[in-house]
């Protein structure tokens, strides 16, 4: 890890961080995935360095991810980048009223259809909808996904929504040409313009939705996939969330030392 960090130049850094599975271990329910105090302290120290910009980019809603992290100097991108706030940045990707109504209808339908199955959590995040089944019985997993498929199919055919899957979660989103990769590219362009000098992007993530960002930053920065298994387009791997924290601490120490040298 230290060898990789030696590649960090004396330019500004844009540090993009996923939340669940990256800053915190995957929890049984979203509410239980609390940011450890030590990790929060490290992020807070990094956010105070003049040449570091931190972006937490998550599938969670903007309101929730801001509450979970709770550091004012951080830029927050919720709903996979559909809504962004921080550092005088305010962005909301437009969503058609028909797509919003479709998501509302699916949410209502699934709450009714899946109510008899234990361990299913339906999370309405405003612009998107997530159905978590981590706590469900293994024997029910295929049944749950089939019921979701039935509920979303009419709206997918009308191009009112799109559906993606993550780790024991199904995401229902508006069919917009936007993802974490597009959000990272947009933010990086804005941060470079505001800084008036080069910025090195560093992205750390663990799920399928992070692959879009890895692709965008290919040959442009440092990308890290969190996990020892599974294919990824990231350039490097980090074993787990503990090693992510170790990386963040090492990054802080190197950047702080460089500032002292100037």
Residue, then its C-alpha position, 0 to 999 in steps of 0.5 A: x500500500x505504501x508503494x501505491x501511495x508514493x505515486x500521489x503527486x503534489x497536486x490536489x486529490x479528489x477522494x471518492x468513497x463509497x459508503x456501505x462495504x467501503x467505509x463500513x462493513x455491510x450490515x444486516x440492515x442499512x440502519x446498522x451500518x454506522x460509521x466507526x468513530x476512528x474512521x470519521x475522525x480520519x475523514x474529518x482530518x483529511x477534509x481539513x487539508x487544503x489539497x484534498x476534496x472528499x466525496x462520499x458517493x452512495x446508493x443511499x439518499x442524500x439526506x441519509x448519507x449526510x446524516x450517516x457521515x456527518x462531516x460538513x466539509x465533505x461533498x455528498x452524492x446520494x442515489x448513485x449521484x442523482x443528487x449532490x450537495x457540498x462545497x457550494x455544489x447543488x445538483x439534482x438530476x431531473x426525473x420525469x413525473x411518470x418515472x416518479x409515479x412508476x417508482x411510487x406504484x412499484x413501492x406500494x405494490x411490493x410492500x403489499x406483495x412481499x409483506x408475507x415474507x420475513x427479512x425483506x426491507x423496502x427502502x424508498x429513497x425518493x429518486x430511487x427504490x431499494x429492496x433488500x433481502x439480506x435477512x430473508x431465508x435463502x429458500x425465499x431469495x428466488x421467490x423474492x426476485x421473481x415477485x420484484x420482476x413481476x412488479x417492475x416488468x410493465x414499467x421496464x417495458x414502457x422505459x419508465x424505470x431501470x433495474x440493477x442488482x447489488x449485494x442482496x439488493x435490487x435497485x429500481x431507478x429512473x431510466x436516466x443516462x446517469x450513474x456513479x461514473x457520470x457523477x464522478x466525471x461531472x464532479x471531477x470537471x467542476x473540482x478541477x475548474x474551481x481549483x485551477x490546477x490538476x486534481x488526482x482522482x482516487x476512487x474506492x468502492x466495493x459493488x457493481x455500481x462502482x464499476x462505472x466509476x472505475x471505467x471512467x477513471x481508467x488510466x486517469x487516477x487510482x481506483x480500488x476495489x474492496x474485497x478479495x474475491x470477484x472481478x473488477x475493473x479497478x486497478x488495485x484491491x483493498x482487502x476489507x473496510x479495515x484496510x480502507x481505513x488504513x489507506x485513509x490514515x496513510x494518505x493523511x500522513x503523507x499529505x500532511x508531511x508534504x504540506x509541512x515540507x512546503 
